[in-house]
């Protein structure tokens, strides 16, 4: 597993455009920020700016728990990508302890994490660009990428179907272009399998060649030792000739395999170029998609405006009816106000009259008191005059008698 680590780090260095050409080291990878930047370049929509800003930059002296936090965020997001975007079934071998990576500098688990990152590049929507980038790198990196792809394919049993569905729902490509893209991808995958098979045959042929060369050398030494025995030497010479013929046939087969490998490689490059041309044509159609989306948005806006107009029209009709009722009520209120004003005037006049009557009543009562007093005085005077008259009469009577 660790033999892939150097090649994966080289690949991450090529992917990462934020390091300004400076070669990254294991320390940079263990911090997690470099991996996050590579993922952001692969799929900036899923590994977006908000997520990238949560991955901080740390140096070698930083506490390992902070680095573990970074790696845990990266691994959790990778898990979501594989399960949600690719529909993968993550097996036990892909369960990674990020705390162990940060605390113990576990290269094996780090290599496993980088394999997941490489898998995202190989199976994302823009995988052709990253495959082309891999073809420009060293043979060791390409070989590592091929092995990693074969391992990740085990957890992606229906990768091609899911990628086809994703392209149909997310891109405005024409039907013919989609079918051509699917055919090209299937051809590329078949060519990759054939290349892998041919490489395995090439390795077996090289191993057999080395074994035959060692056998040939040992037989030559034995021929020197047994130079006195002509019969045995002759048999050994026959064996040598047969081994030479086997070696020559093996070399011929090896040359043929290498020629076929080069041919398939050229065919693969040609298909990639055709794929690039198709993607260029599809990208040229992108402005039409934007225009369609813009017109669709405008149509939706006009539809909403029409709905609002109908609603407002019904509201205006309701308000007109309410306005008529309000005017009628206003006239009634005006009449009632006039009546209330008349009633108020009447009440004020009655109150004034009542105040006048009260004043007159007070005057009458005072005059009645004064009249009663005068009557009492008159009665007193009458009684006094009666007494005087009586006394005067008595006096006259007395005088008359005398």
C-alpha positions as CSV (number, residue, x, y, z in Angstrom):
1,X,0.0,0.0,0.0
2,X,2.8,2.4,0.9
3,X,4.4,2.0,-2.5
4,X,1.6,4.2,-3.9
5,X,2.2,7.0,-1.5
6,X,5.0,8.9,-3.3
7,X,3.1,8.7,-6.6
8,X,-0.1,9.9,-5.0
9,X,1.8,12.9,-3.5
10,X,3.2,13.7,-6.9
11,X,-0.3,13.6,-8.3
12,X,-1.7,15.9,-5.6
13,X,1.2,18.3,-6.3
14,X,0.2,18.4,-10.0
15,X,-3.4,18.9,-9.1
16,X,-2.9,21.6,-6.5
17,X,-2.6,25.0,-8.3
18,X,-2.4,27.0,-5.0
19,X,1.2,25.9,-4.1
20,X,2.8,28.2,-6.7
21,X,5.0,25.4,-8.0
22,X,6.5,24.6,-4.7
23,X,6.8,20.9,-4.2
24,X,4.7,19.6,-1.3
25,X,5.9,17.2,1.4
26,X,4.4,14.6,3.7
27,X,4.1,17.4,6.4
28,X,1.8,19.4,4.0
29,X,-0.3,16.4,3.2
30,X,-0.7,15.4,6.9
31,X,-2.1,18.9,7.7
32,X,-5.0,18.3,5.3
33,X,-5.1,21.7,3.7
34,X,-3.3,20.5,0.5
35,X,-5.8,17.6,0.1
36,X,-8.7,20.0,0.5
37,X,-7.4,22.4,-2.2
38,X,-7.0,19.4,-4.6
39,X,-10.6,18.4,-3.9
40,X,-11.8,21.9,-4.5
41,X,-10.1,22.0,-7.9
42,X,-11.7,18.6,-8.8
43,X,-15.3,19.5,-7.9
44,X,-15.7,23.1,-6.7
45,X,-19.5,22.7,-6.5
46,X,-19.5,19.8,-4.0
47,X,-16.2,20.8,-2.2
48,X,-17.2,24.4,-2.2
49,X,-15.7,27.6,-0.8
50,X,-17.6,27.4,2.5
51,X,-16.3,23.9,3.1
52,X,-12.7,24.8,2.0
53,X,-12.6,27.8,4.4
54,X,-13.3,25.4,7.3
55,X,-10.0,23.5,6.5
56,X,-7.3,25.6,8.2
57,X,-3.6,25.7,7.4
58,X,-1.3,24.2,10.0
59,X,2.5,23.7,10.2
60,X,4.5,20.8,11.6
61,X,4.5,22.2,15.2
62,X,0.7,22.4,15.4
63,X,-1.2,20.1,17.8
64,X,-2.1,16.9,16.1
65,X,-5.7,17.2,17.3
66,X,-6.2,20.2,15.0
67,X,-4.8,18.3,12.1
68,X,-7.0,15.4,12.9
69,X,-10.0,17.7,12.9
70,X,-9.0,18.8,9.3
71,X,-8.6,15.2,8.1
72,X,-11.9,14.2,9.8
73,X,-13.8,16.9,7.8
74,X,-12.1,15.8,4.6
75,X,-12.9,12.1,5.1
76,X,-16.5,12.9,6.1
77,X,-17.0,14.9,2.9
78,X,-15.3,12.2,0.8
79,X,-17.7,9.6,2.4
80,X,-20.7,11.8,1.5
81,X,-19.4,12.2,-2.1
82,X,-18.9,8.5,-2.7
83,X,-22.3,7.5,-1.1
84,X,-24.4,10.4,-2.4
85,X,-22.8,11.4,-5.7
86,X,-21.4,8.0,-6.9
87,X,-23.7,5.6,-5.0
88,X,-20.8,3.6,-3.7
89,X,-21.0,1.0,-0.9
90,X,-18.1,1.7,1.3
91,X,-16.6,-1.5,2.6
92,X,-14.6,-2.0,5.8
93,X,-11.3,-1.5,4.1
94,X,-12.2,2.1,3.3
95,X,-12.9,3.0,6.9
96,X,-10.1,5.3,7.9
97,X,-9.1,6.5,11.4
98,X,-8.1,10.1,10.8
99,X,-7.0,10.6,14.4
100,X,-4.4,7.9,13.9
101,X,-3.1,9.6,10.7
102,X,-2.5,12.9,12.6
103,X,-1.2,11.4,15.9
104,X,1.0,8.6,14.6
105,X,1.8,9.8,11.1
106,X,0.3,6.6,9.7
107,X,1.4,6.5,6.1
108,X,-0.7,3.6,5.2
109,X,-4.0,5.2,6.2
110,X,-2.9,8.5,4.6
111,X,-2.3,6.5,1.3
112,X,-5.8,5.1,1.6
113,X,-7.2,8.6,2.0
114,X,-5.3,9.9,-1.0
115,X,-6.6,6.9,-3.0
116,X,-10.2,8.1,-2.3
117,X,-9.2,11.6,-3.5
118,X,-7.8,10.1,-6.7
119,X,-11.0,8.1,-7.1
120,X,-13.0,11.4,-7.0
121,X,-10.9,12.8,-9.9
122,X,-11.3,9.6,-11.9
123,X,-15.0,9.1,-11.5
124,X,-16.3,12.8,-11.3
125,X,-18.2,14.5,-14.1
126,X,-15.0,16.1,-15.5
127,X,-12.9,13.0,-15.3
128,X,-11.6,13.3,-18.9
129,X,-9.6,16.4,-17.9
130,X,-7.9,14.6,-15.0
131,X,-7.3,11.5,-17.0
132,X,-5.6,13.6,-19.6
133,X,-3.5,15.2,-16.8
134,X,-2.5,11.7,-15.7
135,X,-1.4,10.7,-19.2
136,X,1.2,13.6,-19.0
137,X,2.8,12.2,-15.8
138,X,5.3,9.5,-15.3
139,X,4.7,5.8,-15.9
140,X,4.8,5.0,-12.2
141,X,2.0,7.6,-11.5
142,X,-0.1,6.2,-14.3
143,X,0.4,2.7,-13.1
144,X,-0.6,3.7,-9.6
145,X,-3.7,5.5,-10.9
146,X,-4.7,2.4,-12.8
147,X,-4.4,0.1,-9.8
148,X,-6.3,2.6,-7.6
149,X,-9.1,2.8,-10.2
150,X,-9.4,-0.9,-10.3
151,X,-9.7,-1.0,-6.5
152,X,-12.3,1.7,-6.3
153,X,-14.3,0.0,-9.1
154,X,-15.0,-2.8,-6.6
155,X,-17.2,-0.4,-4.6
156,X,-18.8,1.2,-7.6
157,X,-20.8,-1.7,-9.3
158,X,-23.0,0.6,-11.3
159,X,-20.7,3.6,-11.9
160,X,-21.4,4.0,-15.6
161,X,-25.2,4.0,-15.1
162,X,-25.0,6.6,-12.4
163,X,-22.6,8.9,-14.3
164,X,-24.9,8.7,-17.3
165,X,-27.9,9.7,-15.2
166,X,-26.0,12.5,-13.7
167,X,-25.0,13.8,-17.1
168,X,-28.6,13.6,-18.3
169,X,-30.0,15.6,-15.4
170,X,-27.2,18.2,-15.0
171,X,-26.1,19.0,-18.6
172,X,-28.0,20.4,-21.6
173,X,-26.1,18.1,-24.1
174,X,-27.9,16.9,-27.2
175,X,-29.0,13.3,-27.3
176,X,-26.5,12.4,-30.1
177,X,-23.6,14.0,-28.2
178,X,-24.7,12.1,-25.0
179,X,-24.7,8.8,-26.9
180,X,-21.3,9.5,-28.4
181,X,-19.9,10.4,-25.0
182,X,-21.3,7.2,-23.5
183,X,-19.8,5.2,-26.4
184,X,-16.4,6.9,-26.1
185,X,-16.4,6.3,-22.3
186,X,-17.2,2.6,-22.8
187,X,-14.5,2.3,-25.5
188,X,-12.0,4.1,-23.2
189,X,-12.8,1.7,-20.3
190,X,-12.5,-1.4,-22.6
191,X,-9.2,-0.1,-23.9
192,X,-8.0,0.5,-20.3
193,X,-8.9,-3.1,-19.4
194,X,-7.1,-4.3,-22.5
195,X,-4.0,-2.2,-21.6
196,X,-4.1,-3.6,-18.1
197,X,-4.4,-7.2,-19.5
198,X,-1.5,-6.5,-22.0
199,X,0.6,-5.0,-19.2
200,X,0.1,-8.1,-17.1
201,X,1.1,-10.3,-20.1
202,X,4.2,-8.0,-20.6
203,X,5.2,-8.5,-17.0
204,X,4.8,-12.2,-17.2
205,X,6.8,-12.3,-20.5
206,X,9.6,-10.2,-18.9
207,X,9.6,-12.5,-15.9
208,X,9.8,-15.6,-18.1
209,X,12.6,-13.9,-20.1
210,X,14.6,-13.3,-17.0
211,X,14.0,-16.9,-15.8
212,X,15.2,-18.2,-19.2
213,X,18.2,-16.0,-19.2
214,X,19.2,-17.3,-15.8
215,X,18.6,-20.9,-17.0
216,X,20.7,-20.2,-20.1
217,X,23.6,-18.9,-18.0
218,X,23.4,-21.8,-15.6
219,X,23.4,-24.2,-18.6
220,X,26.4,-22.5,-20.1
221,X,28.3,-23.0,-16.9
222,X,27.3,-26.6,-16.8
223,X,28.5,-27.0,-20.4
224,X,31.9,-25.7,-19.4
225,X,32.0,-28.1,-16.5
226,X,30.9,-31.1,-18.6
227,X,33.0,-30.3,-21.7
228,X,34.5,-33.9,-21.5
229,X,31.2,-35.7,-21.9
230,X,30.2,-35.2,-25.6
231,X,26.8,-37.0,-25.4
232,X,25.7,-35.0,-22.4
233,X,27.1,-31.8,-24.0
234,X,25.1,-32.5,-27.2
235,X,21.9,-32.9,-25.2
236,X,22.6,-29.8,-23.3
237,X,23.3,-28.0,-26.6
238,X,19.9,-29.2,-27.9
239,X,18.3,-27.9,-24.7
240,X,20.1,-24.6,-25.2
241,X,18.9,-24.4,-28.8
242,X,15.3,-25.1,-27.7
243,X,15.6,-22.6,-25.0
244,X,16.9,-20.0,-27.4
245,X,14.0,-20.7,-29.8
246,X,11.6,-20.3,-26.8
247,X,13.4,-17.1,-25.9
248,X,13.1,-15.8,-29.5
249,X,9.5,-16.7,-29.7
250,X,8.9,-15.1,-26.3
251,X,10.7,-11.9,-27.5
252,X,8.6,-11.9,-30.6
253,X,5.4,-12.2,-28.6
254,X,6.7,-9.5,-26.3
255,X,7.4,-7.2,-29.2
256,X,3.9,-7.9,-30.6
257,X,2.3,-7.2,-27.2
258,X,4.3,-3.9,-26.9
259,X,3.2,-2.9,-30.4
260,X,-0.4,-3.7,-29.6
261,X,-0.1,-1.7,-26.4
262,X,1.3,1.3,-28.3
263,X,-1.5,0.9,-30.9
264,X,-4.2,0.9,-28.2
265,X,-2.5,3.8,-26.5
266,X,-2.6,5.8,-29.7
267,X,-6.3,4.8,-30.2
268,X,-7.0,5.9,-26.6
269,X,-5.3,9.3,-27.2
270,X,-7.3,9.7,-30.5
271,X,-10.6,8.9,-28.6
272,X,-9.6,11.4,-25.9
273,X,-9.1,14.0,-28.6
274,X,-12.4,13.3,-30.1
275,X,-14.0,13.4,-26.7
276,X,-12.3,16.8,-26.2
277,X,-13.8,18.1,-29.5
278,X,-17.2,16.9,-28.4
279,X,-16.9,18.6,-25.1
280,X,-15.8,21.8,-26.9
281,X,-18.9,21.7,-29.0
282,X,-21.0,21.1,-26.0
283,X,-19.4,24.1,-24.2
284,X,-20.1,26.2,-27.3
285,X,-23.8,25.4,-26.8
286,X,-23.6,26.6,-23.2
287,X,-24.7,30.2,-24.1
288,X,-27.8,28.8,-25.7
289,X,-28.6,27.1,-22.4
290,X,-28.1,30.3,-20.5
291,X,-30.4,32.2,-22.9
292,X,-33.0,29.5,-22.5
293,X,-32.7,29.7,-18.8
294,X,-33.0,33.5,-18.9
295,X,-36.1,33.3,-21.1
296,X,-37.6,30.7,-18.9
297,X,-37.0,32.9,-15.8
298,X,-38.5,35.8,-17.6
299,X,-41.6,33.7,-18.5
300,X,-41.9,32.6,-14.9
301,X,-41.7,36.2,-13.8
302,X,-44.4,37.3,-16.3
303,X,-46.6,34.4,-15.1
304,X,-46.2,35.5,-11.5
305,X,-47.0,39.1,-12.5
306,X,-50.1,38.0,-14.3
307,X,-51.2,36.0,-11.2
308,X,-50.5,39.1,-9.0
309,X,-52.5,41.2,-11.5
310,X,-55.5,38.9,-11.2
311,X,-55.3,39.0,-7.4
312,X,-55.0,42.7,-7.4
313,X,-57.9,43.1,-9.8
314,X,-60.1,41.0,-7.5
315,X,-58.9,43.1,-4.6
316,X,-59.7,46.3,-6.4
317,X,-63.3,45.1,-7.1
318,X,-63.7,44.3,-3.5
319,X,-62.3,47.7,-2.5
320,X,-64.7,49.4,-4.9
321,X,-67.7,47.7,-3.3
322,X,-66.3,48.6,0.2
323,X,-65.8,52.2,-1.0
324,X,-69.4,52.5,-2.1
325,X,-70.5,51.2,1.2
326,X,-68.2,53.6,2.9
327,X,-69.7,56.6,0.9
328,X,-73.2,55.5,1.9
329,X,-72.2,55.2,5.5
330,X,-70.4,58.5,5.3
331,X,-73.7,60.2,4.1
332,X,-75.6,58.5,6.9
333,X,-73.0,59.7,9.4
334,X,-73.3,63.2,8.0
335,X,-77.1,63.2,8.5
336,X,-76.6,61.8,12.0
337,X,-74.0,64.5,12.7
338,X,-76.5,67.2,11.6
339,X,-79.2,65.6,13.8
340,X,-76.8,65.5,16.7
341,X,-75.8,69.1,16.1
342,X,-79.5,70.1,16.1
343,X,-80.1,68.1,19.2
344,X,-77.1,69.7,20.8
345,X,-78.4,73.1,20.0
346,X,-81.8,72.2,21.4
347,X,-80.2,70.9,24.5
348,X,-78.1,74.0,24.9
349,X,-81.2,76.2,24.4
350,X,-83.1,74.1,27.0
351,X,-80.2,74.4,29.4
352,X,-80.1,78.2,28.9
353,X,-83.9,78.3,29.4
354,X,-83.5,76.1,32.5
355,X,-80.8,78.4,33.9
356,X,-83.1,81.4,33.3
357,X,-86.0,79.6,34.9
358,X,-83.8,78.8,37.9
359,X,-82.9,82.5,38.2
360,X,-86.5,83.6,37.9
361,X,-87.5,80.9,40.4
362,X,-84.9,82.3,42.8
363,X,-86.2,85.8,42.3
364,X,-89.8,84.6,42.8
365,X,-88.9,82.8,46.0
366,X,-87.1,85.9,47.3
367,X,-90.2,88.1,46.3
368,X,-92.5,85.6,48.0
369,X,-90.4,85.8,51.2
370,X,-90.4,89.5,51.0
371,X,-94.2,89.5,50.4
372,X,-94.7,87.2,53.4
373,X,-92.6,89.5,55.5
374,X,-94.6,92.5,54.3
375,X,-97.9,90.7,55.0
376,X,-96.7,89.9,58.5
377,X,-95.8,93.6,59.0
378,X,-99.2,94.6,57.6
379,X,-101.0,92.3,59.9
380,X,-99.0,93.6,62.8
381,X,-99.9,97.2,61.8
382,X,-103.5,96.2,61.4
383,X,-103.5,94.6,64.8
384,X,-101.8,97.7,66.3
385,X,-104.3,100.0,64.5
386,X,-107.2,97.8,65.8
387,X,-105.8,98.1,69.3
388,X,-105.4,101.8,68.9
389,X,-108.9,102.2,67.5
390,X,-110.3,100.1,70.3
391,X,-108.5,102.1,72.9
392,X,-109.6,105.3,71.2
393,X,-113.2,104.1,71.1
394,X,-113.1,103.1,74.7
395,X,-111.7,106.5,75.6
396,X,-114.4,108.2,73.6
397,X,-117.0,106.0,75.2
398,X,-115.7,106.8,78.6
399,X,-115.6,110.4,77.8
400,X,-119.1,110.1,76.4
401,X,-120.3,108.6,79.5
402,X,-118.8,111.2,81.6
